[in-house]
Amino acid sequence: MNDYPVIVRRARAGAVATVAINNPARLNCLGHAQITAFIDAVTALTDEPDLRLLIVTGEGDRAFMGGANLHELGELNPPRARDFLTLIHRMCKVLRDLPVPVIARVNGFCLGAGLEVMAACDMHIASDNAIFGMPEVKIGLPSVVEAALLPQLIGWGRTRLLLYTGDNIDAPTALAWGLVEEVVPAADLDSALDRWVDSIVESGPQAIRLQKELIREWEAMPVNDAIEAGIRRIYQAYQSDEPTQMVADAIRRLKARQRR
């Protein structure tokens, strides 16, 4: 297993998948082998009807993903550079296209292409020793592909600060900026993550998938169009019996609490 570029784990009777970059000796940096294996692993999950969510992380406790492999970057020419960056984009896109929520479990360094992968996830939780940065300008390159997602997370000014300076920020700063939604001590990372997992798994499976699809549409829509799209998703939701059953269950729990 240690020779595999990524490791896939399953939990909750297969409902929860984890895909981890397996290159801890090099801070889980991303070379062609890691990127293609990651794309294949996530793509294989796409058509699983019982999948409820995906967790993305890096093996070990030092890094989520430490950026692109510098040795491979140093060997690129213009056409190969275009192909390599397109591959990183595909790595991010499979997460955005996955029909269930994706949680980034950030356990250390999260740099460059690794931060772009994190930004492509739906939710982000980090250990308090996590470090974030987009250092591409320091090696003569602009930050590209899913760096374009950063303004909607942290605003244009902070995006410019990260991309123009190439400087790193710590976990409390990332939380204050809105780059991540929660920061916890490293020892508590998995227990905090489990609370998110519990909430998603106990929700309606169809509702969660419709919600992700709708949020993706909202990103590119004016407000009025986004509202109409939401109404269409409610119509879709009621085409199954999931809402009726889950509302009835909620009413039963409410009545039970009132009788106590």
N, C-alpha and C positions, 0 to 999 in steps of 0.2 A: 504493500500500500504506500510506503514512503516514496516509491519511485513514480507514483502517479502525479501528473501535474495538478489535478484537482481531486478532492475527496468529496463524495456525496454521502450524506447520512439521512436516514429517515426516522421520524418519531411520530407519536400519536397515531399509531396504526397506519402509517404512511401518509397521513394528512399534512404533515409538516416535513419539508425537505430543507436540508442545509447543503450548500455548495461552498466549499472552502478552497482557496488557492493554497497549494501545498508546496511552497518554496520558502520555508521559514528561515533557512540558513542565509537567504538573500533578501530578507524582509518581504517575502512574498512578492517580489518584483515580477512584472508581467512580460514574458517573452512569448514568442509565437506558440510554443507548446502549451503554456498556461492559458493563453487567450482562446485558442481553438478548442481545447478540452473544456473550458468553461462554457463556451457557446454551445458545444454539443450536449453538455450535461443539462443546461437550462432548457435547450430546445426539446430535449427528450421528455421534459416535464409538462410541456405545453398542453398536450392533449389528454392529460390525466384528469378524469372528471372528479376524482375524490381529493385532489390536491387543494389545500386550503390556504397555504402561504409558503413562501420561500425565505430562508435566511441566507444572507451572503456574508462571508467572513474570510479571514485568513488563518492558517494554522499557526499554532504557537501563541505567545502572549506579547510579541514585540511589534507586530505589524498586521494591519488589515491588508493593505497592498501598498508597497513602497514605490509605486510608479513603474514606468516602462524599463525594461532591461537596457542598461546603458551600453552594454557590449553590442547588442543588436542595433540600437540606435546609431552607434558609431559606424556601422557597416552599411547604412542605407544610402541610396542615391535617390534622385527625385521620383522615379516611378515606384521604387520599392517603399519609399517613405509614404507615398499616397496609399499604397496597398496596406501598409502596416497600420496607418491611422484609420483607414476604412475598417480594418479588422477590430480595432479598439471600439470604433463606433458600433459595430455589430454586437460586440460584447455588452455594451450599454443598452442597445436597442432591444435585445432579447429580454432584458429585465423589464423595460417599459412596456413591451408587448405581451409579457406573461399575463394571463387573465386573472391572476390572484395577487394580493399584496406581496411586496418584497421588502424585507427589513434588512438594513445594513447594520451588522454587529461590528462596530469599529473598536478593535482591540490593540491600539498602538499607532504606528505611523500610517498615515493615509495621505499619500502624496501623488501629484500629477495625475496620471491615468487612473490610479486608484481612487482619487477623489472624484474623478469623473464617473467611475463606476458607482461610487457611493451616492453621488447626486442623482443617478438614474434610478436608485431605489426609492420606494414610496415613503419609507420611514427610516429614521437614523438614530441609533442609540450608541453611546460611546463610553469607554472607560475614561477615568479622570486623567490618565497618563497619555491619552491620544494626542497626536500632533498632526496638524492639517496644513497642507501647502500646495501651491502650484508653481514649482520651481523651473518651469521650462525656459523662461527667458534667461536664466542663469547658465543654460547650456546652448544658447543661441537659437531657441525655437519659440514661436508663439504657442500659447495654450489654445487648443482647438477642440473639435468634435463636441463632446458633451460638457465641456466648459461653458457652452452656450446656455446650459440649464442654470448656472449659478445666479444670474441676476434675479430670477424669480424666487430664489431661495434667500438671498442675502442683500439684494438690491445692487444697483449699478455702481455706486461708490465703493462699496466693500469688494465687489468683484474686481474693479480696477485696482484697488489696493493689493489684492492677492496676486493678480496677473502681472501688474507692472513691476512690483517689487520682487516677486518670487519668494517673499519671506513667509515663514511658517507662523501659525497661530496655535495656541494651546486649546485644550478642551473647554475650559470656561468661556474663552472668547468665542469659540465656535457655537456654544450654546447661546450666548448673548446675541450673536449675529443671526441666529436662526438656521445655521448650517446643519445642526443636529437638534433633535427634540428633547433629548434627555442625556445627562452625564451622571455616571455613578462610579463609585470606587471599583477598581478592577475586579476585586473579589466578589462584587455583587452584580457583575455584568449579566451573567446568565439568569440569575433569579429575577432581575428587573426585566430582562427580555422575555422571560416566561410569563410575566403579567400581561405583556402585549399579546403574546401568542394565545393565552387563555381567552382574552377578550375577542380576538378574531375568530378562534375556533368555535366559540360558543354562539357566534352570530350566524345568521342565515347564509348558507353557502352561495345561493343564487344572488342574494342581496349584496354580498361582498364583491362578487364578480361584476355585477351591474354597477356597483359604486366605483370600482376601479376604471371600468370602461367610461363611465360618465366623467370622472375627474380628468382622464386623458383628453376627453372632448372639451371640457371647460378651459383647459390650458390655451386653446386656440380660438375660443369663441368670445364674441361680445356678450355682455351680461344677459340681454334679452334672449339671445339664442341659447345661452346656457340654461336659462330657466325652462325654456320650451323642451330642451333635450332632457332635462330632469323629469318633466311630466311624461315624456315618452318612456323613460325607464320605469316609472311607477306603473304605467300600463303593462309593460313587459313583466314586472314583478308579479302582478296579479293574474298573469296567465298561468301561474302555477299555484299550488295550494300552500306554498311556504309561508306567505304573509298571514293567511287565515289561521294556520296552525300555530304559528309563533305568537300571534296576538292573543289567541285563546289561551295558550300556556302562560303568557304574561298576566292575563286577567285572573287565572287560577292562582298564580303566586301572590298577586296583590290581595285577593280575597283571603288567602291563607294567612297572610301577615295581619290583616285587619281583624281576624278572629282570635289572634293571640292576646 
